[in-house]
């Protein structure tokens, strides 16, 4: 199965909130600027200030809220650059807006440059954070999947080793006459069950052959247990049959394993 990224939609909502907040600030500044040269100055300035406040509040709220990827403190540290950019923009804008000479020809050009720089910085950092989160989530997914694949392979191989000991009739030297002999078949079954616990967490399409090998081995070991003990509990019997059918249905995809899997299917179903 595929691992899902942990950061989810909340990170997208945060980026959207930042972008909307910045847009409100930009529009508010332009309205304040326009209000100083139009007859409806008071209305335009008031509306611009309201938009400025709304944009700042929206940004602050989006930064304070925690995300699915981490706690509130981590989120605040991650976005402090955006806040610094916006504060710097407001300070520089206020300085240039009120310190330049009256009716300077390039004042509106200076305003637009600072607005674009602030918007680019905020959106750029938002995109950076989105890419970073995506890469981190994918790296974590790969790490977990690799761990499960290795666990499946190692446990399956170890189970096969124990089965070979059982097949050759090997026995451990007893430390005392009352000590029971080692049941290598039981060890093989137990460790192969553990292998399938790892296998069930893998992506079936990418690791299908490895999963089939583990299921083939466990099905065969359970059938061997039935042959020796003349009986087997209903759950293990159904499990062995289900695994035998699983590998038999995929036998055409792996011709190099045809003989082995066909023998398992026949042994389990007999």
VONU-597149 format. One record per residue: residue number from 1; residue in one letter; x, y negated, z of N, C-alpha, C, O in turn. Coordinates in steps of 0.001 Angstrom, whole numbers, m for minus. Example, Ala and Ser with C-alpha at 12.3 -4.5 7.8 and 13.67 -1.06 7.14 Angstrom:
residues 2
pator/rovo/n.u/n.v/n.w/ca.u/ca.v/ca.w/c.u/c.v/c.w/o.u/o.v/o.w
1/A/13190/5690/7800/12300/4500/7800/13200/3300/7800/14236/3319/8465
2/S/12850/2250/7080/13670/1060/7140/12900/m30/7870/13409/m1138/8039
//
This chain:
residues 270
pator/rovo/n.u/n.v/n.w/ca.u/ca.v/ca.w/c.u/c.v/c.w/o.u/o.v/o.w
1/X/841/1194/0/0/0/0/869/m1233/0/2001/m1197/481
2/X/375/m2284/m513/1142/m3514/m612/998/m4357/643/m87/m4489/1210
3/X/2111/m4917/1056/2053/m5827/2185/1549/m7162/1739/1926/m7641/669
4/X/704/m7780/2531/141/m9088/2219/971/m10175/2856/1379/m10031/4008
5/X/1238/m11265/2148/1946/m12371/2761/1210/m12880/3975/m18/m12958/3968
6/X/1938/m13229/5018/1300/m13600/6271/827/m15042/6294/m43/m15410/7084
7/X/1418/m15867/5405/1089/m17283/5552/m286/m17618/4998/m893/m18594/5437
8/X/m800/m16839/4045/m2183/m16954/3600/m2561/m18327/3055/m1707/m19102/2624
9/X/m3864/m18606/3085/m4415/m19802/2462/m4122/m21054/3269/m4163/m22156/2720
10/X/m3826/m20918/4557/m3632/m22103/5391/m2483/m22970/4888/m2528/m24194/5015
11/X/m1457/m22345/4319/m338/m23128/3795/m771/m23943/2577/m345/m25086/2408
12/X/m1617/m23357/1732/m2153/m24091/593/m2982/m25287/1073/m2857/m26390/540
13/X/m3822/m25061/2075/m4654/m26137/2597/m3802/m27258/3170/m4142/m28434/3045
14/X/m2699/m26890/3797/m1812/m27912/4355/m1219/m28764/3235/m1168/m29988/3354
15/X/m776/m28142/2165/m205/m28882/1040/m1245/m29806/415/m957/m30955/80
16/X/m2468/m29277/265/m3550/m30103/m301/m3843/m31295/612/m4028/m32415/135
17/X/m3885/m31051/1925/m4163/m32133/2875/m3090/m33205/2816/m3396/m34396/2858
18/X/m1832/m32788/2719/m720/m33752/2610/m872/m34584/1337/m725/m35806/1363
19/X/m1170/m33906/215/m1311/m34610/m1058/m2467/m35610/m1019/m2336/m36736/m1497
20/X/m3604/m35189/m444/m4756/m36091/m333/m4431/m37267/576/m4799/m38405/286
21/X/m3735/m36987/1684/m3363/m38061/2606/m2458/m39094/1954/m2642/m40301/2117
22/X/m1475/m38591/1212/m568/m39507/506/m1332/m40324/m529/m1089/m41520/m685
23/X/m2256/m39675/m1237/m3058/m40390/m2236/m3882/m41498/m1586/m3994/m42596/m2131
24/X/m4463/m41205/m409/m5233/m42227/306/m4351/m43415/681/m4771/m44567/579
25/X/m3134/m43126/1111/m2213/m44196/1486/m1852/m45050/279/m1837/m46279/354
26/X/m1562/m44382/m837/m1193/m45109/m2060/m2335/m46009/m2515/m2133/m47191/m2796
27/X/m3554/m45430/m2587/m4714/m46217/m3022/m4986/m47356/m2042/m5314/m48470/m2451
28/X/m4849/m47070/m747/m5066/m48107/263/m4096/m49262/109/m4494/m50421/219
29/X/m2817/m48962/m147/m1820/m50017/m341/m2147/m50856/m1568/m2040/m52082/m1542
30/X/m2549/m50177/m2648/m2899/m50919/m3862/m4118/m51814/m3629/m4176/m52924/m4158
31/X/m5082/m51348/m2851/m6270/m52156/m2575/m5913/m53368/m1711/m6445/m54458/m1922
32/X/m5025/m53182/m750/m4581/m54313/62/m3852/m55324/m814/m4056/m56532/m689
33/X/m3008/m54821/m1694/m2274/m55703/m2608/m3232/m56458/m3507/m3093/m57665/m3702
34/X/m4214/m55739/m4059/m5178/m56376/m4952/m6047/m57375/m4198/m6415/m58418/m4737
35/X/m6371/m57052/m2951/m7236/m57921/m2166/m6632/m59285/m1885/m7352/m60237/m1585
36/X/m5320/m59384/m1981/m4666/m60665/m1707/m4745/m61619/m2894/m4462/m62809/m2754
37/X/m5130/m61101/m4069/m5168/m61974/m5247/m6567/m62074/m5843/m6754/m62778/m6835
38/X/m7561/m61386/m5264/m8924/m61432/m5792/m9836/m62211/m4845/m9526/m62365/m3663
39/X/m10957/m62698/m5367/m11903/m63431/m4510/m12497/m62570/m3397/m12858/m63083/m2338
40/X/m12601/m61243/m3639/m13195/m60364/m2614/m12095/m59801/m1710/m12088/m58622/m1358
41/X/m11178/m60683/m1351/m9989/m60249/m618/m10333/m59502/657/m9770/m58439/920
42/X/m11246/m60038/1452/m11541/m59435/2745/m12076/m58007/2612/m11691/m57115/3367
43/X/m12972/m57806/1637/m13550/m56478/1426/m12481/m55501/965/m12381/m54382/1467
44/X/m11674/m55951/m14/m10648/m55071/m576/m9581/m54730/452/m9136/m53586/542
45/X/m9174/m55729/1226/m8158/m55489/2251/m8690/m54542/3314/m7980/m53633/3743
46/X/m9937/m54745/3746/m10525/m53874/4762/m10625/m52426/4274/m10290/m51485/4994
47/X/m11095/m52275/3033/m11204/m50916/2476/m9837/m50271/2342/m9673/m49078/2597
48/X/m8852/m51074/1936/m7498/m50543/1807/m6933/m50098/3136/m6300/m49045/3212
49/X/m7143/m50867/4178/m6653/m50496/5514/m7337/m49228/6024/m6715/m48391/6677
50/X/m8639/m49102/5711/m9359/m47886/6120/m8771/m46650/5442/m8585/m45607/6069
51/X/m8481/m46791/4143/m7870/m45670/3418/m6485/m45351/3968/m6110/m44185/4083
52/X/m5727/m46393/4307/m4403/m46181/4898/m4502/m45365/6186/m3760/m44403/6380
53/X/m5415/m45755/7053/m5588/m45059/8321/m6082/m43625/8093/m5624/m42689/8749
54/X/m7024/m43469/7151/m7557/m42128/6874/m6456/m41203/6351/m6376/m40037/6736
55/X/m5613/m41739/5470/m4508/m40931/4932/m3539/m40508/6015/m3124/m39350/6061
56/X/m3170/m41445/6895/m2241/m41120/7981/m2845/m40097/8940/m2161/m39170/9375
57/X/m4137/m40268/9273/m4795/m39327/10184/m4855/m37930/9565/m4614/m36934/10248
58/X/m5176/m37858/8274/m5257/m36568/7596/m3911/m35859/7601/m3840/m34650/7824
59/X/m2854/m36607/7355/m1513/m36011/7345/m1123/m35524/8737/m611/m34416/8895
60/X/m1370/m36359/9743/m1009/m35987/11119/m1762/m34732/11559/m1171/m33824/12145
61/X/m3067/m34682/11278/m3865/m33513/11669/m3362/m32254/10974/m3270/m31199/11601
62/X/m3034/m32351/9686/m2560/m31181/8949/m1216/m30696/9466/m918/m29504/9394
63/X/m393/m31617/9993/904/m31235/10550/765/m30617/11932/1509/m29700/12278
64/X/m167/m31104/12715/m333/m30610/14082/m922/m29198/14109/m575/m28395/14975
65/X/m1803/m28901/13169/m2435/m27583/13137/m1405/m26514/12813/m593/m26691/11905
66/X/m1431/m25401/13550/m497/m24307/13322/m948/m23469/12128/m2117/m23489/11744
67/X/m1/m22735/11550/m301/m21873/10408/m231/m20418/10829/126/m20105/11965
68/X/m579/m19517/9888/m556/m18082/10165/860/m17536/10223/1078/m16429/10717
69/X/1818/m18292/9729/3186/m17794/9664/3973/m18071/10919/4992/m17419/11144
70/X/3556/m18999/11741/4345/m19322/12910/3579/m20185/13868/2411/m20502/13641
71/X/4242/m20572/14956/3554/m21379/15960/3542/m22838/15581/4078/m23236/14547
72/X/2928/m23624/16426/2734/m25047/16144/4068/m25771/16085/4251/m26643/15235
73/X/5007/m25433/16964/6288/m26115/17006/7066/m25903/15712/7687/m26830/15191
74/X/7027/m24673/15198/7718/m24380/13947/7149/m25193/12806/7894/m25719/11979
75/X/5816/m25301/12757/5176/m26056/11685/5562/m27535/11745/5803/m28155/10709
76/X/5621/m28097/12944/5980/m29503/13076/7410/m29750/12598/7671/m30733/11905
77/X/8326/m28870/12962/9708/m29024/12530/9826/m28911/11020/10623/m29609/10394
78/X/9030/m28030/10443/9098/m27810/9003/8655/m29029/8210/9118/m29244/7090
79/X/7761/m29827/8784/7197/m30939/8025/7663/m32314/8506/7103/m33322/8076
80/X/8655/m32389/9369/9055/m33696/9884/9654/m34570/8788/9624/m35798/8874
81/X/10202/m33921/7750/10764/m34689/6635/9674/m35482/5932/9894/m36625/5530
82/X/8492/m34875/5781/7392/m35582/5118/7013/m36832/5910/6797/m37898/5332
83/X/6933/m36697/7216/6577/m37838/8057/7623/m38943/7930/7274/m40119/7824
84/X/8893/m38572/7939/9964/m39564/7813/9892/m40288/6472/10110/m41497/6394
85/X/9584/m39533/5419/9464/m40150/4095/8346/m41188/4085/8525/m42296/3578
86/X/7206/m40832/4641/6071/m41748/4644/6342/m42989/5496/6002/m44105/5101
87/X/6956/m42789/6667/7272/m43928/7524/8265/m44856/6836/8108/m46077/6857
88/X/9295/m44259/6222/10285/m45063/5516/9641/m45839/4371/9964/m47001/4124
89/X/8718/m45166/3677/8035/m45832/2569/7237/m47044/3063/7296/m48115/2460
90/X/6497/m46874/4156/5686/m47981/4673/6560/m49141/5128/6214/m50303/4912
91/X/7702/m48829/5763/8586/m49891/6221/9175/m50646/5039/9180/m51877/5015
92/X/9676/m49888/4049/10288/m50525/2870/9254/m51313/2094/9528/m52410/1609
93/X/8054/m50740/1979/7003/m51452/1247/6651/m52769/1936/6537/m53810/1290
94/X/6480/m52706/3260/6133/m53923/3991/7216/m54984/3823/6915/m56167/3665
95/X/8469/m54557/3859/9571/m55510/3711/9554/m56158/2332/9625/m57380/2203
96/X/9455/m55304/1290/9487/m55848/m80/8226/m56649/m396/8281/m57631/m1136
97/X/7091/m56231/163/5830/m56895/m168/5764/m58312/392/5235/m59219/m251
98/X/6294/m58492/1572/6139/m59792/2223/7426/m60626/2251/7384/m61798/2625
99/X/8566/m60043/1863/9816/m60789/1887/10242/m61287/516/11032/m62226/418
100/X/9727/m60668/m549/10079/m61157/m1875/9473/m62548/m2092/8534/m62954/m1407
101/X/10033/m63250/m3054/9539/m64601/m3334/8094/m64550/m3805/7651/m63553/m4375
102/X/7365/m65629/m3563/5952/m65704/m3890/5722/m65465/m5384/6381/m66058/m6239
103/X/4767/m64578/m5667/4353/m64296/m7051/5516/m63847/m7908/5610/m64228/m9075
104/X/6430/m63019/m7333/7547/m62484/m8115/7040/m61682/m9300/6057/m60949/m9189
105/X/7714/m61823/m10438/7246/m61192/m11665/7258/m59661/m11546/6386/m58980/m12085
106/X/8256/m59135/m10835/8417/m57679/m10780/7918/m57061/m9476/8261/m55924/m9151
107/X/7107/m57814/m8730/6651/m57294/m7445/5807/m56032/m7616/6008/m55055/m6894
108/X/4877/m56041/m8549/4034/m54873/m8748/4864/m53680/m9204/4558/m52539/m8858
109/X/5935/m53948/m9997/6817/m52865/m10434/7547/m52254/m9241/7680/m51033/m9147
110/X/8015/m53101/m8336/8680/m52611/m7129/7709/m51781/m6291/8074/m50727/m5770
111/X/6470/m52263/m6165/5458/m51530/m5415/5234/m50133/m6008/5205/m49137/m5286
112/X/5081/m50082/m7306/4819/m48807/m7966/6003/m47845/m7836/5815/m46638/m7685
113/X/7221/m48387/m7894/8406/m47536/m7747/8435/m46881/m6373/8680/m45680/m6262
114/X/8189/m47659/m5334/8207/m47111/m3981/7060/m46114/m3772/7215/m45098/m3095
115/X/5910/m46430/m4369/4781/m45513/m4256/5109/m44163/m4912/4837/m43106/m4343
116/X/5692/m44213/m6103/6039/m42985/m6808/7118/m42200/m6072/7077/m40970/m6031
117/X/8097/m42919/m5485/9149/m42239/m4729/8565/m41512/m3517/8914/m40364/m3242
118/X/7670/m42199/m2795/7057/m41570/m1622/6210/m40363/m2018/6281/m39310/m1385
119/X/5410/m40525/m3070/4551/m39436/m3518/5380/m38252/m4006/5076/m37100/m3696
120/X/6435/m38547/m4776/7300/m37482/m5279/7989/m36737/m4145/8088/m35510/m4161
121/X/8466/m37497/m3155/9121/m36856/m2020/8189/m35942/m1248/8557/m34816/m912
122/X/6977/m36422/m962/6019/m35632/m186/5582/m34381/m950/5590/m33278/m404
123/X/5202/m34560/m2208/4747/m33427/m3006/5893/m32456/m3257/5711/m31240/m3216
124/X/7099/m33017/m3523/8266/m32160/m3759/8587/m31289/m2568/8882/m30104/m2718
125/X/8529/m31874/m1380/8807/m31076/m191/7711/m30045/54/7979/m28938/521
126/X/6461/m30423/m270/5378/m29455/m148/5582/m28263/m1065/5348/m27123/m664
127/X/6019/m28518/m2301/6298/m27431/m3248/7456/m26572/m2743/7427/m25345/m2842
128/X/8477/m27241/m2197/9620/m26505/m1640/9169/m25556/m527/9578/m24395/m483
129/X/8322/m26064/369/7855/m25226/1462/7030/m24043/944/7137/m22931/1462
130/X/6211/m24287/m77/5410/m23218/m662/6302/m22134/m1267/6058/m20943/m1072
131/X/7342/m22553/m2007/8264/m21585/m2601/9021/m20826/m1516/9198/m19612/m1612
132/X/9469/m21545/m480/10213/m20902/606/9360/m19851/1303/9835/m18753/1594
133/X/8091/m20189/1573/7199/m19237/2226/6988/m18004/1353/6971/m16881/1856
134/X/6828/m18211/45/6618/m17100/m864/7822/m16174/m884/7677/m14953/m823
135/X/9015/m16760/m969/10245/m15955/m990/10424/m15196/323/10793/m14022/313
136/X/10168/m15852/1445/10299/m15197/2748/9334/m14024/2877/9695/m12952/3364
137/X/8091/m14249/2429/7095/m13178/2522/7484/m11986/1655/7335/m10834/2062
138/X/7990/m12278/438/8404/m11199/m466/9611/m10459/90/9673/m9233/5
139/X/10577/m11186/662/11760/m10553/1249/11368/m9635/2403/11911/m8541/2550
140/X/10418/m10092/3220/9953/m9262/4334/9249/m8012/3822/9414/m6923/4371
141/X/8460/m8183/2759/7754/m7036/2179/8749/m6004/1653/8573/m4804/1865
142/X/9802/m6475/961/10803/m5567/411/11548/m4840/1529/11821/m3644/1425
143/X/11875/m5570/2602/12588/m4970/3728/11770/m3848/4366/12291/m2766/4634
144/X/10485/m4116/4608/9616/m3109/5224/9447/m1909/4305/9474/m766/4759
145/X/9271/m2169/3011/9066/m1069/2073/10323/m211/1952/10234/1014/1868
146/X/11497/m853/1943/12749/m101/1884/12924/776/3114/13340/1930/3012
147/X/12605/224/4272/12687/986/5522/11775/2209/5474/12184/3296/5881
148/X/10548/2048/4984/9617/3169/4914/10055/4206/3883/9882/5407/4093
149/X/10626/3738/2764/11106/4673/1742/12271/5512/2282/12332/6721/2059
150/X/13190/4856/2993/14321/5585/3583/13831/6572/4639/14300/7709/4701
151/X/12876/6130/5476/12316/7022/6491/11660/8235/5875/11796/9345/6389
152/X/10945/8037/4771/10304/9158/4077/11336/10128/3538/11212/11341/3712
153/X/12366/9585/2877/13388/10428/2263/14171/11229/3300/14375/12434/3152
154/X/14603/10536/4351/15415/11200/5381/14606/12276/6105/15090/13391/6296
155/X/13380/11949/6508/12551/12908/7241/12183/14113/6372/12151/15245/6856
156/X/11909/13867/5095/11595/14969/4181/12793/15893/4016/12647/17115/4030
157/X/13970/15315/3860/15190/16117/3701/15492/16921/4960/15868/18091/4882
158/X/15328/16292/6115/15578/16994/7370/14580/18140/7563/14939/19216/8039
159/X/13327/17890/7188/12326/18952/7273/12702/20135/6393/12491/21288/6768
160/X/13262/19844/5217/13681/20926/4307/14835/21718/4907/14903/22937/4752
161/X/15745/21024/5593/16860/21707/6251/16342/22678/7304/16800/23819/7381
162/X/15375/22222/8125/14801/23103/9144/14088/24287/8499/14138/25399/9025
163/X/13424/24061/7364/12745/25157/6695/13744/26186/6168/13485/27388/6222
164/X/14880/25719/5661/15905/26646/5187/16435/27504/6336/16705/28691/6153
165/X/16583/26906/7518/16982/27676/8691/15938/28747/8998/16281/29891/9295
166/X/14663/28368/8927/13580/29331/9164/13618/30448/8119/13460/31622/8456
167/X/13826/30088/6866/13803/31064/5782/14935/32080/5914/14766/33255/5589
168/X/16090/31616/6392/17248/32504/6540/17219/33276/7855/18107/34081/8134
169/X/16179/33018/8665/16032/33743/9914/17038/33364/10967/17343/34168/11847
170/X/17569/32137/10898/18554/31704/11878/17884/31481/13227/16725/31074/13303
171/X/18629/31752/14278/18143/31508/15635/19234/30837/16447/20419/31112/16258
172/X/18841/29980/17329/19788/29311/18222/20214/30267/19318/19441/31107/19779
173/X/21444/30118/19715/21924/30939/20824/21228/30489/22106/21262/29306/22443
174/X/20605/31411/22816/19856/31070/24014/20798/30740/25159/21812/31407/25361
175/X/20453/29714/25896/21230/29374/27078/20848/30251/28269/21620/30402/29216
176/X/19658/30820/28206/19205/31717/29269/18278/32759/28659/17652/32501/27630
177/X/18181/33935/29279/17333/35012/28714/15860/34622/28625/15129/35144/27783
178/X/15426/33707/29490/14008/33329/29516/13664/32231/28519/12490/31911/28334
179/X/14656/31660/27887/14415/30535/26973/13831/31044/25654/14314/32023/25083
180/X/12790/30368/25184/12144/30764/23930/13023/30381/22741/13710/29361/22791
181/X/13013/31188/21664/13806/30849/20479/13271/29589/19796/12104/29227/19943
182/X/14151/28941/19056/13762/27719/18357/12867/28069/17173/13201/28940/16369
183/X/11742/27391/17071/10807/27601/15959/11137/26573/14876/10660/25439/14903
184/X/11974/27008/13915/12405/26075/12879/11270/25676/11949/11265/24565/11419
185/X/10310/26567/11744/9173/26219/10893/8360/25101/11526/7920/24183/10834
186/X/8159/25171/12826/7432/24103/13524/8198/22783/13436/7600/21724/13243
187/X/9514/22852/13577/10329/21634/13437/10182/21044/12036/10068/19829/11874
188/X/10186/21915/11027/10044/21448/9638/8692/20774/9423/8605/19731/8774
189/X/7636/21380/9975/6292/20810/9830/6194/19467/10544/5653/18511/9988
190/X/6705/19384/11755/6600/18148/12541/7357/16998/11886/6836/15886/11809
191/X/8569/17247/11416/9369/16161/10838/8818/15745/9477/8949/14587/9080
192/X/8197/16693/8755/7600/16337/7459/6306/15557/7661/5965/14701/6844
193/X/5591/15841/8728/4435/14996/9065/4901/13563/9321/4253/12604/8901
194/X/6028/13430/10012/6586/12095/10264/6963/11425/8955/6771/10219/8802
195/X/7493/12183/8015/7843/11627/6706/6614/11047/6012/6686/9999/5370
196/X/5490/11740/6148/4264/11265/5501/3668/10060/6210/2914/9301/5602
197/X/3991/9870/7483/3577/8637/8159/4271/7445/7508/3661/6393/7316
198/X/5535/7612/7173/6252/6562/6439/5702/6433/5020/5496/5326/4521
199/X/5466/7582/4376/5032/7576/2972/3687/6882/2789/3453/6234/1769
200/X/2807/7015/3771/1479/6400/3669/1539/4878/3682/552/4218/3354
201/X/2679/4316/4055/2839/2860/4070/3493/2346/2790/3677/1140/2625
202/X/3845/3258/1885/4524/2869/647/3519/2550/m456/2366/2979/m420
203/X/3994/1781/m1439/3197/1535/m2633/3173/2823/m3458/4222/3310/m3881
204/X/2004/3364/m3683/1885/4681/m4319/2417/4690/m5750/2992/5688/m6183
205/X/2237/3605/m6483/2692/3577/m7869/4212/3560/m7974/4779/4212/m8851
206/X/4878/2816/m7084/6344/2717/m7152/7050/3920/m6540/8193/4212/m6891
207/X/6374/4626/m5621/7039/5726/m4911/6240/7023/m5024/6261/7848/m4111
208/X/5548/7199/m6124/4659/8350/m6251/5407/9677/m6159/4944/10597/m5486
209/X/6553/9787/m6824/7273/11063/m6818/7752/11416/m5408/7638/12566/m4984
210/X/8284/10439/m4690/8737/10681/m3319/7579/11122/m2432/7734/12029/m1615
211/X/6426/10488/m2588/5242/10863/m1814/4807/12283/m2174/4426/13060/m1299
212/X/4866/12616/m3451/4484/13959/m3893/5411/15020/m3308/4955/16087/m2898
213/X/6704/14731/m3267/7668/15689/m2717/7356/15973/m1248/7377/17126/m815
214/X/7067/14923/m490/6748/15103/931/5462/15915/1106/5401/16808/1952
215/X/4446/15607/314/3183/16343/418/3348/17790/m40/2752/18698/539
216/X/4142/18001/m1063/4408/19359/m1524/5054/20198/m424/4650/21332/m168
217/X/6072/19612/222/6782/20355/1262/5868/20703/2443/5862/21834/2928
218/X/5092/19700/2895/4231/19962/4043/3176/21007/3702/2885/21881/4518
219/X/2601/20926/2508/1602/21911/2099/2206/23311/2100/1566/24264/2544
220/X/3420/23438/1612/4077/24749/1556/4382/25269/2956/4185/26451/3237
221/X/4869/24378/3846/5201/24803/5209/3953/25273/5957/3996/26254/6698
222/X/2842/24561/5754/1595/24964/6422/1092/26308/5885/574/27135/6636
223/X/1254/26510/4581/855/27800/4009/1755/28919/4533/1291/30036/4763
224/X/3037/28619/4722/3959/29603/5294/3576/29938/6734/3662/31091/7156
225/X/3156/28928/7476/2695/29157/8849/1467/30079/8847/1350/30968/9690
226/X/568/29862/7904/m624/30702/7792/m227/32140/7454/m813/33084/7981
227/X/767/32310/6577/1207/33658/6188/1778/34422/7374/1542/35620/7527
228/X/2537/33711/8215/3187/34364/9352/2210/34648/10474/2176/35751/11021
229/X/1412/33640/10815/516/33771/11968/m837/34357/11600/m1654/34631/12479
230/X/m1083/34552/10310/m2340/35132/9808/m3550/34227/10006/m4670/34588/9645
231/X/m3321/33063/10574/m4411/32115/10751/m3812/30717/10897/m2631/30536/11194
232/X/m4676/29756/10676/m4262/28353/10771/m5500/27524/11090/m6602/27858/10654
233/X/m5324/26447/11847/m6520/25668/12198/m7111/25016/10944/m6416/24766/9959
234/X/m8390/24755/11015/m9139/24281/9847/m8576/22973/9300/m8517/22779/8086
235/X/m8163/22075/10198/m7628/20787/9754/m6367/20931/8917/m6224/20280/7882
236/X/m5440/21796/9372/m4202/22013/8626/m4463/22726/7311/m3801/22454/6309
237/X/m5430/23643/7314/m5767/24354/6081/m6300/23396/5020/m5897/23462/3858
238/X/m7205/22507/5422/m7759/21534/4481/m6704/20531/4033/m6693/20095/2882
239/X/m5820/20172/4956/m4753/19230/4613/m3818/19845/3581/m3450/19182/2611
240/X/m3434/21083/3772/m2544/21766/2827/m3192/21862/1446/m2526/21647/433
241/X/m4459/22177/1403/m5158/22279/117/m5267/20916/m570/m5102/20802/m1784
242/X/m5544/19897/224/m5655/18548/m359/m4315/18092/m939/m4276/17508/m2022
243/X/m3227/18353/m233/m1906/17968/m726/m1506/18784/m1940/m897/18260/m2873
244/X/m1851/20081/m1931/m1529/20931/m3077/m2261/20448/m4333/m1691/20433/m5424
245/X/m3511/20059/m4168/m4272/19542/m5310/m3724/18198/m5770/m3694/17907/m6966
246/X/m3284/17371/m4801/m2724/16054/m5122/m1515/16195/m6043/m1414/15500/m7054
247/X/m597/17099/m5689/612/17244/m6508/301/17957/m7827/917/17665/m8852
248/X/m658/18896/m7798/m991/19617/m9024/m1612/18686/m10059/m1381/18849/m11257
249/X/m2390/17722/m9611/m3001/16756/m10528/m1956/15860/m11194/m2237/15252/m12227
250/X/m767/15772/m10621/292/14896/m11160/1457/15676/m11735/2513/15105/m12009
251/X/1279/16973/m11920/2372/17831/m12339/2880/17488/m13733/4061/17677/m14025
252/X/1998/16983/m14600/2393/16644/m15963/3290/15414/m16010/4043/15240/m16969
253/X/3225/14571/m15007/4037/13354/m14982/5479/13641/m14586/6370/12834/m14850
254/X/5711/14788/m13953/7059/15127/m13474/7384/16558/m13897/7364/17469/m13070
255/X/7681/16759/m15180/7898/18126/m15701/9068/18856/m15035/9081/20086/m14990
256/X/10044/18112/m14520/11187/18761/m13864/10802/19395/m12530/11581/20155/m11955
257/X/9614/19088/m12042/9135/19681/m10796/7946/20619/m11018/7298/21044/m10062
258/X/7668/20935/m12265/6495/21739/m12602/6522/23100/m11898/5541/23500/m11271
259/X/7633/23796/m12006/7714/25141/m11442/7531/25126/m9924/6784/25932/m9369
260/X/8220/24203/m9265/8149/24102/m7800/6741/23787/m7330/6232/24434/m6414
261/X/6104/22795/m7952/4771/22381/m7516/3705/23415/m7875/2732/23592/m7141
262/X/3894/24096/m9008/2945/25138/m9388/3006/26292/m8390/1972/26859/m8036
263/X/4207/26644/m7934/4354/27702/m6929/3660/27305/m5621/2984/28117/m4988
264/X/3843/26036/m5231/3197/25554/m4006/1681/25644/m4131/1003/26116/m3218
265/X/1152/25190/m5264/m302/25202/m5468/m848/26624/m5380/m1867/26865/m4732
266/X/m171/27556/m6029/m626/28940/m6019/m521/29546/m4619/m1412/30278/m4187
267/X/569/29238/m3911/790/29778/m2571/m265/29255/m1590/m782/30013/m769
268/X/m581/27955/m1678/m1534/27346/m752/m2959/27820/m1035/m3722/28093/m108
269/X/m3311/27917/m2303/m4686/28265/m2663/m4989/29759/m2572/m6150/30161/m2632
270/X/m3962/30571/m2428/m4180/32019/m2381/m4771/32466/m1037/m5015/33655/m835
//
